[in-house]
Amino acid sequence: MSALEKQVSGDHYKSLKIQPIEFIHANGIPFAEGSVIKYVTRWRDKGGIADLEKAKHFLEILIELERKVVIE
């Protein structure tokens, strides 16, 4: 069985046409942005509002890091 066919803990990605990890990897998306995609993709089927809060947190981190880069 392919690792992409196996899901540990739940089935919230099984109904998607493409798993977030496949999209993120194929497009070379960095960690913070990839995390936002992952949480926004699964929030209805797994973590609810908590997943949206996690996505928001990663956006806040990304904004903070990018502002720091601009200042330096």
C-alpha positions as CSV (number, residue, x, y, z in Angstrom):
1,M,0.0,0.0,0.0
2,S,1.2,3.5,-0.9
3,A,1.9,5.9,1.9
4,L,-0.5,8.3,0.2
5,E,-3.3,5.7,0.4
6,K,-2.7,5.1,4.1
7,Q,-3.9,7.7,6.6
8,V,-3.0,7.5,10.3
9,S,-5.8,8.7,12.7
10,G,-8.9,9.5,10.7
11,D,-10.1,9.7,7.1
12,H,-10.5,13.5,6.6
13,Y,-8.2,13.5,3.5
14,K,-9.7,10.4,1.8
15,S,-12.6,12.3,0.2
16,L,-10.3,14.9,-1.5
17,K,-9.3,14.6,-5.1
18,I,-5.7,15.4,-4.1
19,Q,-4.2,15.4,-0.7
20,P,-2.9,18.6,0.7
21,I,0.6,17.1,1.0
22,E,0.6,16.2,-2.8
23,F,-0.4,19.8,-3.7
24,I,2.1,21.4,-1.3
25,H,4.9,19.2,-2.4
26,A,4.2,19.5,-6.2
27,N,4.2,23.3,-5.8
28,G,7.2,23.6,-3.6
29,I,5.2,25.5,-0.9
30,P,7.1,26.3,2.3
31,F,6.1,25.0,5.7
32,A,4.0,27.8,7.1
33,E,2.0,28.2,3.9
34,G,1.6,24.5,3.6
35,S,0.3,24.3,7.2
36,V,-2.3,26.9,6.3
37,I,-3.4,24.9,3.3
38,K,-3.6,21.7,5.4
39,Y,-5.7,23.2,8.2
40,V,-8.1,25.0,5.9
41,T,-8.6,21.9,3.8
42,R,-9.5,19.7,6.7
43,W,-11.4,22.0,9.1
44,R,-14.9,20.8,8.2
45,D,-14.1,17.1,8.5
46,K,-11.7,17.1,11.4
47,G,-10.9,19.9,13.8
48,G,-13.7,22.5,13.1
49,I,-13.0,26.0,14.3
50,A,-9.8,24.9,16.1
51,D,-8.3,24.0,12.7
52,L,-9.2,27.5,11.4
53,E,-7.5,29.0,14.5
54,K,-4.4,26.9,13.7
55,A,-4.4,28.2,10.1
56,K,-4.8,31.7,11.4
57,H,-1.9,31.2,13.8
58,F,0.4,30.0,11.0
59,L,-0.6,33.1,9.0
60,E,0.2,35.3,11.9
61,I,3.6,33.7,12.3
62,L,4.3,34.1,8.6
63,I,3.3,37.8,8.6
64,E,5.5,38.4,11.7
65,L,8.5,36.6,10.1
66,E,8.0,38.4,6.8
67,R,7.8,41.8,8.5
68,K,11.0,41.0,10.4
69,V,12.8,40.2,7.1
70,V,11.6,43.5,5.6
71,I,12.9,45.4,8.6
72,E,16.3,43.8,8.6
